[in-house]
Amino acid sequence: MTPPLLEIDRVSARFGGVRALDAVSLSLSEGEICGLIGPNGAGKTTLFNGITRMYDTFGGSIRFAGRAIDRIHPRHVVAAGIARTFQNVGLYGGMTVLENVMLGGHHAAGQSMLGSLLRPAAARQAERDLVARCRSILDELDLDALRNEPAGAIPYPTQKRVEIARALASRPRLLLLDEPAGGLTHSEVAQFGELVRRIRDAHRLTVLLVEHHMGLVMGLCSRLVVMHLGRNLAQGTPAEVRANPEVVAAYLGRPSNAAGAQT
């Protein structure tokens, strides 16, 4: 049996007197698209921050590709093969689209300034290679024509794609998407679902998706993990989760409304 790519076992997190995560467990198989859902305040983004080491967790363990990552530096998480996007787009508005995407490649490479000074020819070649690779990613996401535009000047839905392009530039094995459909129209949400499938296949990714748009989640994800009040509530196929009375009571509302719910 193939071991999970990501394995989270009874992980907790606390802020002051509030336990934001309470013995949460989750595992991901390589190549799957899994949805992480639940009400606001359920702990979904906190779990993302724990995986990427933006927050400290305690108890339990987080393992990626067989390696413990719950005590390593955040930059080593990127180098290990985990990339993420954010609820609020985290682009540098004054930098161009291409420059923003290249940051993802720089973070993954971990090239030091001293190394660049000692090996300038190699550093210049590495930079040319990175530009070519990032332009290829931009072309794949229909963004290359905007590569020289300031990221802050392009429409919000397009900024969302640029953030995904930046994540792809780090050559991840696991992509964490935090509410990527927020602010998108109905037609843009449908196109986004197709984009996620396409990049999953093209880049051999595993995807963990936090999203409130239930139409997207139910149609895109093969499996759902439901959180509530910092704890695991349920998991299963979209059909199983939709029919789960505890999930309906805590999050989805009436079953007839679940498929199109958006909160």
Residue, then its C-alpha position, 0 to 999 in steps of 0.5 A: m500500500t502506498p503511504p500518504l503524501l501528507e499525513i497529519d495525526r492529531v495536531s493541535a494549535r492554541f492562541g491564548g486561551v483558544r484552541a484553534l485546532d484540537a487533535v486534527s487528523l488528515s491524510l492525502s494520497e498522491g494525485e488526489i484533489c481533496g476539499l477541506i470544508g467547514p464553517n468560518g472559524a472551523g480551523k481550516t486556514t489555521l491548519f494550512n498555516g500549521i502545515t506551512r509552519m506559519y504557526d506552531t502546532f503542538g501534539g501529534s505530527i505532520r509528515f510530508a513524503g515520509r518526513a516530519i515537517d512540523r518543526i522545520h523552517p517555513r522556507h524548508v517547507v517550500a523546498a520540500g515541495i509544498a506551495r500555497t495560495f492565500q484567502n487575500v491575494g498575496l501579490y506584490g502590486g508594484m512588481t510585474v506579473l512575471e516578477n511575482v511568479m519568479l519569487g516562487g522559483h527563488h523561494a524554492a531554490g534558496q539561492s543565497m546572495l553569497g552564492s550568487l556573488l561567488r558564481p555570477a555566471a551560474a547565477r545568471q544562467a539560473e536566472r535565465d532558466l527561471v525566466a523561461r520556466c516562469r513564462s512557460i507557466l504564465d503561458e499555460l495559465d493564459l497570463d504571458a501577455l500580462r507578464n510586464e504589467p504591474a500585478g496590482a493593476i490587473p483584475y482580481p480574478t486574474q491576480k488569483r491565477v497569478e498567485i497559482a502561477r507563483a505557487l507552481a514556480s516552486r515546483p510543488r508536489l502539494l498545492l494548498l489553495d485557500e478559498p481560491a474562488g472568492g470573488l469569482t463569478h459563476s462562469e469564472v468558478a467553472q473555469f477555475g475548476e477546469l484549471v485546477r484539474r488541468i494543472r493537477d494533471a500537467h504538474r502531477l500535483t496533489v491538491l488540498l482545497v479550502e473553499h466555501h463554494m459548494g458547487l465547486v467543491m462537490g464537482l471538483c473534489s474526490r474526497l472531502v474532510v469537514m472541520h467544525l470548531g477546530r476538530n474533525l467532523a466527518q470525511g468521505t466522498p462528496a455524496e457521503v458528506r452531503a448526506n451526513p446529518e452532522v455536516v448538514a446541521a453544522y455547515l451545509g444546511r438542508p440537503s436540497n441546498a447543499a450542492g449550491a450553498q455558498t457562505 
